[in-house]
Amino acid sequence: MGNETVLTDRQMEILKIRTCGSSQSEIADLFKTTKQNISSIERAARRKIERAENTIKFVKMLKAPVWIVIKENTPLDEIIEKIYAEGDDKNIHTIYDETALTAKVEEDAKGKIRHRKALAKLEIGITEGGDVIVL
């Protein structure tokens, strides 16, 4: 399976063992290496996973009929209003109420929103089915 993912066989093995509850120190003992080495391998694997997830989001956005670019410093309330307005313009009803949409945007933006403002440019897509994708 390692050849079909962005992860190396070692990265997958370490993540599997970590998921089962083993500590980095225990894994280091198992592989006869240092905890720092296991930590480095795990950190690299998690970065690769995040990049793969972002790639999947981007591919889904390519198919989205609504694509919105949000400028830095845009207040979160304006972002939510813009999502609803752009969806309405295309006759697409989002599947989220305002509270759920706000939570989704904040969570999916991964640190790009603080104090209810965009810290960086965001790209947001609305799918045919009304799902919202944030990059």
Residue pairs with C-beta under 8 A, 6 or more apart in sequence:
1 12
2 8
2 9
2 12
5 12
5 52
6 48
6 49
6 51
6 52
7 15
7 45
7 48
7 49
8 45
10 41
11 41
11 42
11 44
11 45
11 48
12 45
14 27
14 38
14 41
14 42
14 45
15 42
15 45
17 27
17 30
18 24
18 27
18 42
22 30
24 35
24 38
24 39
24 42
25 35
27 38
28 34
28 35
28 37
28 38
31 38
54 135
57 133
57 134
57 135
58 135
60 125
60 127
60 133
61 67
61 123
61 125
61 133
61 135
63 127
63 128
64 125
64 126
64 127
64 128
64 133
65 90
65 92
65 126
65 127
65 128
66 86
66 87
66 89
66 90
66 92
66 125
66 126
67 123
67 124
67 125
68 82
68 83
68 86
68 123
68 124
68 125
68 126
69 121
69 122
69 123
69 124
70 79
70 82
70 118
70 121
70 122
70 123
70 124
71 118
71 121
72 118
72 119
72 120
72 121
73 117
73 118
74 117
74 118
74 122
75 116
75 117
76 102
76 105
76 106
76 113
76 116
76 117
76 118
77 116
79 105
79 118
79 122
79 124
80 98
80 101
80 102
80 105
83 94
83 101
83 105
83 124
83 126
83 132
84 94
84 101
86 126
87 93
87 94
87 126
87 130
90 126
92 126
92 127
92 128
92 130
93 130
94 101
94 126
94 130
94 131
94 132
95 129
95 130
95 131
95 132
96 104
96 130
96 132
101 132
104 132
104 134
105 113
105 124
105 132
105 134
106 113
108 132
108 133
108 134
109 118
109 122
109 134
111 119
112 118
112 119
112 120
112 122
113 119
113 122
122 134
122 135
123 134
123 135
124 132
124 133
124 134
124 135
125 132
125 133
125 135
126 132
126 133
127 133
